[in-house]
Amino acid sequence: MMPLPLSRLLWQALYNALLPPLALLLRLAALRSAKLRDTLAGHRGLWARLEAALAARDPARPLLWFHVASAGEFLQAVPVLQRCAAEGYQSVLTVTSVSGYRWAQRRREALPGLLAVDYLPLDTRRNVRRLLGLLRPAALVYTKYDLWPNLVWGAARAGVPQYLLAATLHERSWRVRSALARSLYRTLYAPLAGIFAVTEADAARFLATAPGHAGVAVLGDTRFDSVLARRDAVVPPPLPPYDPAEGTVLVVGSAWPPDEQRIVPGLQEALGRYPELRLLLVPHEVDAPHLAALEAAFAAWPTARFSALQAPGAQPPRWRVLIVDTVGLLSALYAGAALAYVGGAFSTGVHNVTEPAAMGAPPIFGPFHQNSPEAVHLVAQGLAYSIADAESFRRVLTALLDDPARCRELGARARAYVESQAGAAERSWARIRAGLASAPAATPAVPPTGAER
């Protein structure tokens, strides 16, 4: 065995020294975060769940381990998971966040061969050894960026081929701008057999951090394949009492409060100016106070909640504003939209803009969209709009509603752009499959009983 580089030995020592206090800080932060509390609660019993799920494993079939951070990364992994299952491989999926866990659980039935969906335990060396011994994966596939140091290093020691799918590295990322971060990530990129970059610019930044890495290749974003597959299978939910083709539908998807502060005045003005306009509000958070605040903001127009339309025997009210208080419907609702506002770009970064674009609805979003290469490209091509404040949103919305033909043209071009980007999942799976054919089976040692949490 080749001796490990000094930088990796130093980072291993530092990371494992810092991990216990960081874990304590995480638990303290959970006292003020419901999502963190839910995530930590989900970790309880995960070893027993994994062991029970793996009892159904066919030892004659190789198993691939997929890891994703959250819901968006899960959707990027789905088309590759489907190809994995179609060729007879079994798989296990681990997630970091509660949103990723919930999304994956909802989609499990559509992923044959997926034996287990569970949380990734705390990234300690002991937990990693136990996971590798339990799963004995033929390969480990990460999505986009979520690399955990002990997991990467431990899988490398065990001889497990590792791949980074739909890999992105933004020029403003701390992983690029910080010399310290570049030093750490060089030790994480080096063991990967493949880094499947979304764009040429992403590939160049990976190579700047890990010079000479032979596994860097520009294969595109598997998100497009996932979005197109969902689009082609979507069944829009009924929205009585309206006919689906009646009026102009604007969908506001995954909006956060900072989005709503900028767009609600323009939406109110548009409802007053365009009597054919119908508004579907799909907030990111669906807690009762937030839903009540949205109802109050649009009290001047007939407003209803989606759940009220679904009540058995209920006479559906006529509405112009529909507040969607049920999760998991957004992509299907875009199917009937003439245009869309996509939230997140006034806070953490824009959400999925490819879903409305694939449906032919030109998207509008806030200024912080550099996390999404497809959003950047759509804006550059004039197929989407980035707004900076309430006034710029009002101007863009008015221009589109005043010119429905122009809106339809932009939507058709946005749809064509998404369709032109298909194929990344097939290219990525071909690389992984070739690696599986050429690599010997990994047989990590089984660690001692018990694991750190």
C-alpha angles and dihedrals in degrees: 000000000000114000114255118253114260092240091058093048090051093048092048091053094046095044094050091047091053097042099081096053090043090053089051091051089051091055091048091050089052089066087072100032122070091195092054091047090051091048094050091045088053090059092066111104095005095132092055091046093050093048091049093048093049091056085082092056118126105223091205092062122073117240125220121203115215122191126191134174103219147335096299093052090046089058089052090053095048099082091050091046088053092052090046090055093044090060095049102262122138121221146194125205126207124188137194102209137049091237091056090048093051094046092049093048090053091052100042096102090060091055110068114194093033101127100181143010115194146135123283106245122231109302098249123142091243094052091047092052090050093048093049091048092048098044101032089196124201087213140356118224122194124189127228103323115331102123119158113203102221090043093052093044093043094049089049091053089050092052095244113154110237130201135188110214125205088000118196131181115180120211091236094050117120086230087069104032099046119074089204092053092047089053092052095044092048086066090050098046095046096070094049115107091204136020105188103198123202096218140013089252091055090050092050091053092049089051091048088058096039105028115205095011104164095202098063111113134159105237103150134238119311088204088084092058090048093049094047092049091052091045092053092049099039122125108194112227116246114262104192141223091029129078108239091241095049117111132339115302123208115188119202104199129195093347118179123204091263088056092048092051089061101038107036095078091051092046091051091051092048092051089055094045102042112046092187092059119111121189127210112194114198105178122199090230119045101187116141099252091051094049090049091051091053091050090052092049091056099034091122090070132051103277131183140171120242092233089060090058090056098050110121112254094001120140102236111235121231108252142177095190118047117189109205106217095171122087126227098039103094100097091049092049091056087066092080098038126116090195138352144212113213117203135217100064094103092056129014099358137291120299125227110323095171093073096065091036091054089053092052097255113130107228129228121197144157132273102272099075102120088107087072116063090190091055090051091050095047091052092047090052093048092245096115136031130230113201127198103197146351094286095052090049091052091051094049094045093048092049092052096044091047091055110041092170091057090047091053092048092052090047092052091050092048089051091050090051092054091048091051091059097058121119104060092112093055093046092048094047091049089057093047093046091050089052091050091052093053101039125083116240113272116233108184117195115260109245127224119286115277130035140217117257 
